[in-house]
Amino acid sequence: MIQKFNTGIARRYGIAAALLAEAIWTEIKENEFHGRCQYDGETWMCCSRKMFLIRMPYLTKHMVSTGLARLKRAGVLIKGEWNKGQSDRTGWYTFTPYGRKVMEESEDEDYA
């Protein structure tokens, strides 16, 4: 498997955060294209921590939690709750305007 990530995000918040940001960005772009997961005027990506671990088995549970927390604390990501049941703890993520700017600017760069 080949994994790409935003080197600017990696420098600021760590490689795990950059890998998570890229996965969320890619999923949001796909959801935008298909008109899915749209709430409050934003397109979201839903994924549990367990699913992040399945998608990226080279990350630990701690790395996923820390990476997501860093991105939220830095104002790159926001987390929403649109689950159907109270026991469903799936996270819904989208980028803030600042986060979108960072990701869009890096789309023109070569990053690996």
Secondary structure, DSSP 8 states (H G I E B T S, - for coil): ------HHHHHHH-HHHHHHHHHHHHHHHHHHHHT-SEETTEE-EEE-HHHHHHH-TTS-HHHHHHHHHHHHHTTSEEEE---SSTT---EEEEE-HHHHHHHHHHTTS---
